Amino acid sequence: MTGPHPTVTLSADEARRIALRAQGLLGAPDRRSGVRGMLRHLGAVQLDTISVLARSHELVPYARLGAVGRGTVEAAYWNRDRDGRPHSFEYWSHAACVLPLEEWPHFAFRRRAYRARPLWHHDLPEGSYEQVIKQLRAEGPLTATELGGAKRTGEWWDWSASKVAVERALMYGEVVCVERRGWKRVYDLAERAIPGDLLHDDLDDTECVRRLVAQAGQALGVGTRSDIADYHRLRADQVDAVLADSGLVPVDVEGWGRPAWADPAALATAPRGRHRTTLLSPFDSLIWERPRTERIFGFTHRLEAYVPKARRVYGYFAMPVLAGGRLVGRVDPARAGRTLVARQVTLANRRAVPDVARALVEAAGWVDCADVRLERVDAPELREPLIAELAALTA
């Protein structure tokens, strides 16, 4: 695509710092607005079934806000106001994500696309869709188990008719999830759960996509077309159609070798402030697009949870370590009682040792572990220095 010639050139380092600040990982955290403010700013927090230290949607606010209680995180996502108004809903964005409630109208384009979809992976037995809607209307919010069971067999993919029906209703927007109970979705009729001022599909596809492109640009700070498209999993042609009037401005970033766009507010002031030192979920929006992570940080990251154990390089749930605005290592964590176990630690160099030790100790405290135990350190010569740093921090 072609567009206005950029009038701003950013160094790779400036772009990296802009991205960190936009993601809430550079500068003072906004503790007053808390988890809900973080969610509104990021626009999407990815959900995932894997829980090692904690689930990914808990790790994301921890990385930005520090040791906010896990119960506080869950309440911020799922508790309602006194008038019953929810703060968020779950839908398909980058993946299955927690989204700010006010974004409901902007996903109308995706709901329409799902309704027009001719083929599905699961068959829908006749009458099952109508039965699920009828049951929710009569009984109120229910889990898939309460609707009649989530599975026909023990296989994870073998959904029951009621589960197929309610998930399809979720995608269509007739049903919504505004709460997780444990790890189970709680389904309710959208007409009952979504406030009337938001419960509409009035915005056309262009308006929806324009908003999500602008929001992605704000959350990224600066990004290429593919970065912006990936944030909410938009198509390239959808992004191209609205970029010019999205409010984002074209920029050149040295070394990127491709067109980029920035949030004008991100360009208004130099990105300064304190860097967070923290473990990052592999599903954190700072790093969830692998090519962008390599371009900005020179760091190749891959989730190996679904890789056969013998072929893993860094571990089952290797969490990148952010320190000083750089990705300086990886930790594959586990828990044994009240001990945080670092099953495998990979460090960029010796200078990373104090930062990785600090990230481990802080994470241990957050999940109520009393100590940290090292198993494998990829660079054997750094094992003893890392043990010494951990001992000094926990003395």
Secondary structure as the mmCIF struct_conf table of DSSP 4:
data_model
#
loop_
_struct_conf.conf_type_id
_struct_conf.id
_struct_conf.beg_label_comp_id
_struct_conf.beg_label_asym_id
_struct_conf.beg_label_seq_id
_struct_conf.end_label_comp_id
_struct_conf.end_label_asym_id
_struct_conf.end_label_seq_id
HELX_LH_PP_P HELX_LH_PP_P1 PRO A 4 PRO A 6
STRN STRN1 VAL A 8 LEU A 10
HELX_RH_AL_P HELX_RH_AL_P1 ALA A 12 ALA A 22
TURN_TY1_P TURN_TY1_P1 GLN A 23 GLY A 24
STRN STRN2 LEU A 26 LEU A 26
BEND BEND1 GLY A 27 GLY A 27
TURN_TY1_P TURN_TY1_P2 ARG A 31 SER A 33
HELX_RH_AL_P HELX_RH_AL_P2 GLY A 34 LEU A 42
BEND BEND2 GLY A 43 GLY A 43
STRN STRN3 VAL A 45 GLN A 46
BEND BEND3 THR A 49 THR A 49
STRN STRN4 SER A 51 SER A 51
BEND BEND4 VAL A 52 ALA A 54
STRN STRN5 ARG A 55 ARG A 55
HELX_RH_AL_P HELX_RH_AL_P3 SER A 56 LEU A 65
BEND BEND5 ALA A 67 ALA A 67
HELX_RH_AL_P HELX_RH_AL_P4 ARG A 70 TRP A 78
HELX_LH_PP_P HELX_LH_PP_P2 ASN A 79 ASP A 81
TURN_TY1_P TURN_TY1_P3 ARG A 82 ASP A 83
BEND BEND6 GLY A 84 GLY A 84
BEND BEND7 HIS A 87 HIS A 87
STRN STRN6 SER A 88 TRP A 92
BEND BEND8 SER A 93 ALA A 95
STRN STRN7 ALA A 96 PRO A 100
HELX_RH_3T_P HELX_RH_3T_P1 LEU A 101 PHE A 107
HELX_RH_AL_P HELX_RH_AL_P5 ALA A 108 ARG A 115
TURN_TY1_P TURN_TY1_P4 ALA A 116 ALA A 116
BEND BEND9 HIS A 121 HIS A 122
TURN_TY1_P TURN_TY1_P5 GLU A 126 GLY A 127
HELX_RH_AL_P HELX_RH_AL_P6 SER A 128 GLU A 139
BEND BEND10 PRO A 141 PRO A 141
STRN STRN8 LEU A 142 LEU A 142
TURN_TY1_P TURN_TY1_P6 ALA A 144 GLY A 148
BEND BEND11 ALA A 150 ALA A 150
STRN STRN9 LYS A 151 LYS A 151
BEND BEND12 ARG A 152 GLU A 155
TURN_TY1_P TURN_TY1_P7 TRP A 156 TRP A 157
STRN STRN10 TRP A 159 TRP A 159
HELX_RH_AL_P HELX_RH_AL_P7 ALA A 161 TYR A 172
TURN_TY1_P TURN_TY1_P8 GLY A 173 GLY A 173
BEND BEND13 GLU A 174 GLU A 174
STRN STRN11 VAL A 175 ARG A 181
TURN_TY1_P TURN_TY1_P9 GLY A 182 TRP A 183
STRN STRN12 LYS A 184 LEU A 189
HELX_RH_AL_P HELX_RH_AL_P8 ALA A 190 ALA A 193
BEND BEND14 ILE A 194 ILE A 194
TURN_TY1_P TURN_TY1_P10 GLY A 196 LEU A 198
BEND BEND15 LEU A 203 LEU A 203
HELX_RH_AL_P HELX_RH_AL_P9 ASP A 205 LEU A 220
BEND BEND16 GLY A 221 GLY A 221
STRN STRN13 VAL A 222 THR A 224
HELX_RH_AL_P HELX_RH_AL_P10 ARG A 225 TYR A 231
TURN_TY1_P TURN_TY1_P11 HIS A 232 ARG A 233
HELX_RH_AL_P HELX_RH_AL_P11 ALA A 236 VAL A 242
HELX_RH_3T_P HELX_RH_3T_P2 LEU A 243 ASP A 245
BEND BEND17 SER A 246 GLY A 247
STRN STRN14 VAL A 249 VAL A 253
TURN_TY1_P TURN_TY1_P12 GLU A 254 TRP A 256
BEND BEND18 ARG A 258 ARG A 258
STRN STRN15 ALA A 260 ALA A 262
HELX_RH_AL_P HELX_RH_AL_P12 PRO A 264 ALA A 268
BEND BEND19 THR A 269 THR A 269
BEND BEND20 GLY A 273 GLY A 273
HELX_LH_PP_P HELX_LH_PP_P3 ARG A 274 ARG A 274
STRN STRN16 HIS A 275 HIS A 275
HELX_LH_PP_P HELX_LH_PP_P4 ARG A 276 ARG A 276
STRN STRN17 THR A 278 LEU A 279
TURN_TY1_P TURN_TY1_P13 PRO A 282 PHE A 283
TURN_TY1_P TURN_TY1_P14 SER A 285 ILE A 287
BEND BEND21 TRP A 288 GLU A 289
HELX_RH_AL_P HELX_RH_AL_P13 ARG A 290 PHE A 297
TURN_TY1_P TURN_TY1_P15 ALA A 305 TYR A 306
BEND BEND22 VAL A 307 VAL A 307
HELX_RH_3T_P HELX_RH_3T_P3 LYS A 309 ARG A 311
BEND BEND23 VAL A 313 TYR A 314
TURN_TY1_P TURN_TY1_P16 TYR A 316 PHE A 317
STRN STRN18 MET A 319 ALA A 323
TURN_TY1_P TURN_TY1_P17 GLY A 324 GLY A 325
STRN STRN19 ARG A 326 ALA A 336
TURN_TY1_P TURN_TY1_P18 GLY A 337 ARG A 338
STRN STRN20 THR A 339 LEU A 347
BEND BEND24 ALA A 348 ASN A 349
HELX_RH_3T_P HELX_RH_3T_P4 ARG A 350 ALA A 352
HELX_RH_AL_P HELX_RH_AL_P14 VAL A 353 TRP A 366
TURN_TY1_P TURN_TY1_P19 VAL A 367 ASP A 368
BEND BEND25 ALA A 370 ALA A 370
STRN STRN21 ASP A 371 VAL A 377
BEND BEND26 ASP A 378 ALA A 379
HELX_RH_3T_P HELX_RH_3T_P5 PRO A 380 LEU A 382
HELX_RH_AL_P HELX_RH_AL_P15 ARG A 383 THR A 394
#
